[in-house]
């Protein structure tokens, strides 16, 4: 075991416990870079949640901007494989806090996990890193806000669940729709029978074709190897994934989203938001569909070789059907459905439609329903409601403080992510796949089962630390 791994195993008392003990013993502690602002109340040093941001790109900006509105939380460390990104983030945060060296920048996120003064981490690295970092962070005693999608190597999800249960760490999955008022209202209508008995759900998302104008190499990413920028630790960026040549499209947002070495593509990265809503509306956060059948296509040129098209039918044990499609297929399907009256012949981004025996409701194109007046309906006193959550990052911080379950706990994350993996496999092998949601394994199809696991490089198997 190396020195850094030993540090991870030695992380013991949290910063808050340390301060409480020290104050009780009348110990004077010189920490001028941490104790700033109010000394009492929710933002007092003994109550403040010290957090770290892993990933300083677009998702990191989302985390940072929401944390800026939560005085009881403070960012004290950032990490990114790009030196310029992490240093810029740290400098901007220090300016925000009016400090000179409060926020430290790291090239190796494991140095953050080794710090006993950090309570929680926000994982905003690319898809291949989400589950490995989450497991390592919980083992190091950190609460985790993990961005979506959940896993590239699905075999790690059982270890993720086991680690969360054993360490009793707070876990929030970054499908933030569950903390948004309009989405919550829609799901309440579905679960309380305002569209009748739920029968079918349509879910769709963008694919690799959606952002083709942003790619350096047309149509699907440059394959020409070029030198790695001095600013980038490419080895760390690839992490557990197998090493492949660096190209101009590799370490971009799109490279992280669409290269099969690091991602399942938008069937996981974008559809996961809508799948999470479908699971919620169907009251199936504890399970996943039992059967998947459909087809799809993968690009044959470029480095972006995740699904280009897909259309997969999924069957739940409770009889509800779900059809998971790419956005262009969804437009074709809805154009032929008279109940929509041409409203969804052109779709923006991703969405879900819930079909019941008495009507339908959707988040598509600004939210809609069979009758617009449904949105004015007042819920009855005995209607099912959800735990309050006005914003997803705030919900996480509140749960770190209270030790309650978040809006999107680990079980919800695993079950929704399961659907993306199995639909991806079904679209590629083009034959029915049967899933055992209890054993969490594919039944009778070894070829499809192999698609759920990925090889990993020994150096970056951080979940084994």
N, C-alpha and C positions, 0 to 999 in steps of 0.2 A: 504494500500500500504506500503510495507516495505521500509527501508531506501535506499536500493540499487535501487529499482524501482524509488524512488523519484529522485535519482541522475540522472537516465537515462532521466527523463522528464525535468530536469534542465540543461541538456547539451545544451549550447547555441552557443556562438561565437567560431569559429574554432581557432586553434593555430595561423594560419597565420594572421587572422584578428586581433587577440590579439597583436601579435608582431608589426603589421603595426601601430595600434593605439598607442602602447606604444612608438615606435620609433618616431612617429609624435609628441608625447608629450614630447620628450627628456627624456624619462624615462630610467634609467639604470636597466637592468634586468640581474640578475645573474643566467645564465643557462649553466654552463660550460659543462654539460654532453650532451647537445643538439647541441650547436654551436661549431662544429668542422669542419675542412676542409675549403674550400673556403667560403669567406664571401659574395661574389657577384656571379652573374650568376645563372644557373639553380640549382646548389647545395647549394646556399645560404640558411641560416636558414629560411628566410621569404618565400622562394619558395619551400622548401623541403616538400615532402609528407611524413608524419609520418604514418607508417602502423603497423598493428599487425597481427601476424599469429595465427590462431586458429586451432590447430592440428599440432603436431610436429612429424609426422610419415613420410612415403615416400612422400606423397603429399606435406607436409610441406617443405621437402627438395627440391622439385621441385620449389616451390614458392621462397624459400630462395636463391637458386642458380641463378635464373633469376633476382631477385631483386638486387643481388650483382653486376650485370652489369648495373644497372640503378642508377647513382649517385644522381639524384634528388629525389630518394625515400630512406627511411631508416626505418628499423624495430626497433621499440622501445618497443615492448611488445609481449609476446608469451603466449599461454594457451594450456593446455593439461590435460586430466584426469590422466595421468601417471606423477607422480612427477619427476621421473628420466629423462623422455623425455623432459619435459619443462625446467628443470634446465640445462640439457646438451645443449639444443638449445640456451638458454639465455647466457650461458657461452661462447659458440662458437661464437655467434654473438658479444658479448662484445670483444672477442679477435680480431675478424675481424675488428671492428670499433676502436680498440685500446682504449677502454674505460673500466672502472671497473664496472660501475653500470648503464649504459645507458639502457640496455634491461632488463625489468622486467619480471618475470615469474609468471603466475597466474594459480590457479587450477579452478577458476570460470571465464569463459569468460565474464560474465556480469560486472566484475570489469574493464575489458578493455573497454567495451562500455560506462562505466561511466566516462572515461577519456576524457576531452575536447580537449586534445592535440593530439589525434589520429584521422587522417583524413579518413583512409580506413582500411578495414579488409579483410584478405584472409581466407576463410572458407575451411578448409581441414579436418574437423572432419568426422566421418563416416556418411553414407547416411541418417540416420534418423534425423540428426541434420541440414542438409543443409538449408532447407527452414525455419525452426524455427529461426535459427541463423541469416539468411539473413533478415528476417522481423524485428527482434529485432534490428539488427545493423542499418538498414535504419531509423527506428524510433528514434534511438539514434543519428542520424545525420551523419552516416558513409557511405561512398561509399563501394561497396561490390564486391569482386571477389569471386564467389560461385562455388565450385567444383561440378562436375557432379556425379551422376544423381541429378535431382532437388528435387523431393519430394517423401517421403514415404507415407504421407497422402496427397493425391492429392487435397483434399478439401481446403488446405491452399494456393493453387496457385493463386486463385482469390484475396486473401488478399495480397499476394506477389506483384501482378501486381498493385493493388490499392495503396499499400504503396509506391512502386517505383514512381508511377505517382504523388502522393500527396507530397512526400518528395523531389522529383526531384533529387534523388540520382543516381549516376552512378552505373550500374550493368553490370558485365561481367560474363557470364557462361563459365565454364572451359572446353569447347570443343575446344581445341586449334588448331585443324586441320585447322580452318578457317584463322589462321594466319601463315600457312605453305605454302611456295611457290608452291610446287608440287600439293598439294590438290587444291589450288586456281586455278592453271592452268587447272586441270582436270575439275573443275566445270565451268570454263569459256568456255571450249570446249563444254560441255553439254548445257549450257544456250544459247550459240551462234549458235547452230545447226550443229556443226562439226560431230555429229553422226546421223544427221537427226532429225526427230521429236521424242522426248522422249516418249517411250511407256511403258517400264517396268523397275523396279529396284529390284535387289536382295540385301538384307542386311543380314548379319550373324554376330554372335559373339560367343565367348567362353561361357560355362555354368559351372555349379557346378562340372562337371566331369573333367574339364581341369586341375585343380591343386590338384587332389586327393592325390598325393604323399606328399603334404605339410601338410596334416591334421593329427592331433595327433591321433584321433580316426577314424578307417577305417570302412566303406568307406567315410562317410559324417559327420565327426565331433563327438567328444566324448560327450556322454550324462551324464557322471558320474560327479556329483557335487563335487567340491573341494573348499577349502577356497580361498577367494579373496586375491590376493597379497596385502601386506601392502602399496605397491607403487601405487596402483590403487584406484581411487575414482570410484567404480563400479556404484554407483547411478548416478553420473554425466555422465559416459560413456553411460549408457542406456538412460539417458535423458527422453524425452517425451514417449519413448516406455515402454510398460508394463514390469515390472520386472520379470525376469526368473532366474533360478539357474545358477550360474557361473560354467563353465567347462573349461578345458584346451584349447578348440577351440573357446570359446565365444569371447574374446576380442583380437583376432588376426586380421590381415588384412582379412583373409578369413571369420572369424566370422562376421566381419562387412559387408562383401559383400554378404554372402549367408544365414545368419539367417533371417527368414522371419519377426522376431520382429524388425529388424533394416534395412532391405533391400528388394528390389525386385529381387536381384540377378543380374547376368551379362546381362540379357535382357535389363536392365536399365543402369547398371554401365559401361559396355563395348559397347553395341550396340548403346548407345546414341551418341557416336562419329560419327558412320556411319549413324545413323538416321538424325543427324544434317546435314551431307553432302547430304543425299537423299532429305531432305527438301529444302536445298539450290539449288540443281540442278533442282528440280522441281518447283522452285519459289513459295514455299508454306509455308514460314516461318510464315504466318499470319493464318494458318489453319492446319488441320490434316485430315487423311483419314476418310471417312464417314462410312465405313463398314469393319469389321474384322471377319475372319472366319478361324479356324484351330484347332489344338490340340497340347497337350504337356503332359509331365509327371513330377511329383514331387517326389523326393525320399521319401521312406517310413521308412527309418532308419537314425539315426543320428540327429544332430541339424541343418544341412544345408538343408533346405527344400524349397529352391527356385527352379525355373524350371531347370530340368535336360535336357529335350529335348523340342523343340517347332518348329512349322511350321505353320505360320499364313499368310494368304493372306489379303492384305489391299487395298481398293479401294478409290482413290481420286475422288473428284468432277470433276476434269478436264479430267478424263478418264485414267490417268496413274495408273498402277497396281504396287504394291510393295509386295514382298514375304520376310518375316522376319523369319529367321531360326537360329537354333544352328549350330555351325561350322561343326559338323559331318553330319548333314542332308544336309548342303550345298555341302559338298564333294560328297555325293551320287547324288545329283541333277546335279551338273556340270559334273560329270563323264559321264552322259548319254546325254549330250548336245554336238553335233558334232561341233558347232561353236567355242567351246573352245579347241578342239583338245587335250584333256587330260592335259591342262596347269594347271587346278585347281582341279585335283583329290586329291591333298594334299594342305591344306590351313594353313597358319600361322596366328594365331590370328583372327582378325575381318576384315570385309571388305564390300564394296559395288560395285556392277556392274550396270552401266547404259546401258540399251539396247535401241537403237534408230532405226529408219527405215533404216539407212544407215551404222550402225555399233555399236560397243560397246566400253566402256572404263571402267577401274577399278583401284582401289588402291591396289588390292590383290597382295600379293607376290612380292612387289616391283614395282607396277604399270604396267599395260598392256593395250592393245587395239587391236581391230581387225586388225589394221595396225600400227606397231610401229612408222612409219614415222609421225603419227599424232602429236607426242610429239615434232617434229621439226617445226611444222607449226607456222608461225608468225600470230598473230592476226591482223585483219584489223583495221584501224583507227576508224571506226564506230562501232566496236564490244563493247558489254557491258563489263564494267570493274567494279572492286570493290574498296572501300576505301582502302588506303594503310595500311598494317599491317605486320610488319616484325617479330613480336614475340608477343604472346598473353598477357603475363604479361606487357610488355612494352606498348602494345595497351591500356591496362587498365589504367596504370599510365598516359599516354598521355591524355586519356579522362577525368581522374580526374582533370587534369590541364585545359583542354579546355572546359569541360562540354559537349562534343559531345557524340554521341551514340557509344557504343563499337561495336566490331565485332559480339558479341553474346549477344544482349540485352535480357531483361526479356521476351519479347513476343516470341522471337525465342526459348528460353529455355522452356517455358511452352508448346509450340506447339509440340516440339520434344519429351518432356517428356510424353506428352499425349499418344503418340504412344506406348511407352513402357508399360504404365499402361493398355491400352486397349488390346494390344496384349497378355500381361500376363493374363488378365481376360479371353479373348477368348480361350487361350490355356488350361486354367483350366476348364472352364465350358463346353468347347467343343461344342459350338453352335454359330451361327452368332451374332455379336453385332453391333448395329447401333448407331452411334455417331452424336450428333448435335453439330457442331463446333461453332455455334453462342451462344447457351445457355451453351455449354460446359457440357453436361450431356448425359448419356446413355439413349436411348429411349426404353421404354417398357420392361425393364429387371431389376427389383429391386434387384435380387440376385447378378447379375454382378455389379450393381451400388454400392452395399455395399462394394465391393472389393476395391473401390477407396479411402475409408476412413479408418482411424485407430483410435482406442481409445488412449487417451493420459493421462499421469499422471499430476494432477493439479500442482504439485510443479514445473514442467518444461515447463509449457505453456508460454514460454517467449514471444510469439507473442502477448499476451494479455497485456503486460506491457505498 
